[in-house]
Amino acid sequence: MSPAPIASTSVTPTPGKAHAGHNQHGFATKAIHIGSEPSAETGAVIPAISLSTTFKQKSVGDFTYEYSRSANPNRDALERALAALEGGRYGLAFASGSSVTATIVSALPPKSHIVSVNDVYGGTYRYFTKVATVAQGIETTFAELASADSELVEQNLRKAMRPDTKLVWIESPTNPTLRLIDIPLVVKVAKSINPETTVVVDSTFLSPWYQNPLSLGADIVAHSITKYINGHSDVVMGALVTNNSAWVEKLKFLQNSIGGVPSAFDSWLALRGIKTLAVRMQEHGSSALIIAKELAKHPAVKEVIYPGLPSHPSFQLAQRQISPRAFQKAIARGKAKGDGVEADGFPYGGMVTIRLASDPHDDQPANKVLERLQIFTLAESLGGVESLVEQPSKMTHAAVSQEDRDILGIGHNLIRISVGLEDVEDLLADLDQAFRAAGLA
Ligand SMILES: *Cc1c(COP(=O)(O)O)cnc(C)c1O
C-alpha cells in the first residue's frame, strides 16, 4: 500500500507551522475546498463518486489506490477535509461513530484500563462494559469529571487512574445534561500521572466549528459524523482526527483490518454536508440561544440547560474552551446587540435541554408535550437541519438504571432538544402551543 492515502497532502495543515495551500485560510474556506479540488482529469468542480472497489495497477505494486476498503478517493477526500477542520494531521473515517470507538479500543493491549467520564454516550458505555471486557479483558472506571470544581475533578481523576490506565475517554458537553469537562485540566492531570496516557475527546455535540480538542491538548478527537458534520440525517458515519503518528499507524491498520469503513457514496454525502458546516453551526447556535433564553422565562419550564447561558455552572469554562473563531463571532454578535456575552450569553452548539415544571417521576407531562409538537419531530439522534426532541429517561437513556438516572439528573421531566434550522419564531410558537396543550401553561 502506498502511503499517499493517509491524509498527507500539502493541503492538510501541520499544527504550529505556516504552510502553503489552504492552511492559512478560514474554516469555511477549508470546508468548501479541501477534498473538493476540481478534477485534474475532467475539470469537474464536484468530485465524482468513485464506486469502483478495485484499481488498476501499472505494474505489480505500482498504484495510487489498490482496493476500496484500504482507501478510496471519496473517503480520502473526506478524511483530508476532516483533518483540516480539526486542525490535525490525520483523519480517518469509519462506518459509524460506534466503529470509531471500537477501533480505538481495539488498539489497546489486552487487560488495559480505561477511565471514562461517567455520563458517556450510551453506546460507548455499552462497548466498554459489554464488548471490550469480554473481548479484551478491558476494565473501565467511570469517574465524575464534569464538575465546575476543578479540585474535585483532579481528585476524582487521580482516584480513578491506575498504573495500567491507557486511555482517558471524555465527552464534552455530556449527554443529555450538557455538563462541560475542562479538557486542558483532564489532559494535564492524566499526563502528569502518566505521560503515556492517551486522552480521547468525543466532540460530536459541538462539531469542529465550536470545539477543537487537539488544540486543547487531547491526543485524538472522535466524532459521530451522523450528527452535525453530515447534518442532514441521511448518513451514519464516524471519524477520528489525530496528530499522533504512532496512533494513526495502528488505527489505519485496524481500519483496514476490521473493515468498518464508510461507502464512497456516504463519504461523498458527508463531504457535501461539510461545505455548509460553518453556516449551519452558527445558525444552530444562535437559534438555540434564542430558544434557551425564551424558555428560561416560560412558566412551563423549571430549568434550561445551555452552556452559552450565564446561568450554566460552566459558563466561564465554555468561554475558555470554545474555538476562538466561534467565540469571536459571539463577541461581534454581542457588540452589535449592545450587550456583552457576559450578560447576553453566546451561541454554544445547537443542543438545549430543559426540565419541565412537572414531577420528575411522572412521565406523562413530557409525553404530552412531545406528542403535541408539530414542527419538532419526536426522534432520537441530533444535529440535522430539522429540529428533533426526545425524552432521555424513556428513549436514549432508558437502559440507564433509575438510580443512576437520579444521580445524573435525568428525570421524566427532562427533554432534550436538537434545534434545527427552521425559522426560530416557528419553533418557539410550536413549543408554546405544545406546553399549553399539555396543560403546563
Ligand atoms: C451518536 C453518537 C455516537 C455514536 O455514533 P453512531 O454514528 O450512532 O455510531 C457517539 N457519541 C456521541 C456523543 C453520539 O451522539
The ligand as an SDF file (V2000), in Angstrom:
LIG
                    3D

 15 15  0  0  0  0  0  0  0  0999 V2000
  -24.4290    9.2480   18.1200 C   0  0  0  0  0  0  0  0  0  0  0  0
  -23.2350    9.3390   18.9860 C   0  0  0  0  0  0  0  0  0  0  0  0
  -22.2300    8.3580   18.9700 C   0  0  0  0  0  0  0  0  0  0  0  0
  -22.3390    7.1030   18.1270 C   0  0  0  0  0  0  0  0  0  0  0  0
  -22.3130    7.3970   16.7720 O   0  0  0  0  0  0  0  0  0  0  0  0
  -23.0700    6.4830   15.6570 P   0  0  0  0  0  0  0  0  0  0  0  0
  -22.7260    7.1930   14.3960 O   0  0  0  0  0  0  0  0  0  0  0  0
  -24.5280    6.4970   16.0020 O   0  0  0  0  0  0  0  0  0  0  0  0
  -22.4930    5.1240   15.7710 O   0  0  0  0  0  0  0  0  0  0  0  0
  -21.1250    8.5320   19.7840 C   0  0  0  0  0  0  0  0  0  0  0  0
  -21.0170    9.6130   20.5890 N   0  0  0  0  0  0  0  0  0  0  0  0
  -21.9590   10.5670   20.6540 C   0  0  0  0  0  0  0  0  0  0  0  0
  -21.7750   11.7240   21.5700 C   0  0  0  0  0  0  0  0  0  0  0  0
  -23.0980   10.4690   19.8540 C   0  0  0  0  0  0  0  0  0  0  0  0
  -24.0420   11.4100   19.9290 O   0  0  0  0  0  0  0  0  0  0  0  0
  1  2  1  0
  2  3  1  0
  2 14  2  0
  3  4  1  0
  3 10  2  0
  4  5  1  0
  5  6  1  0
  6  7  2  0
  6  8  1  0
  6  9  1  0
 10 11  1  0
 11 12  2  0
 12 13  1  0
 12 14  1  0
 14 15  1  0
M  END
$$$$
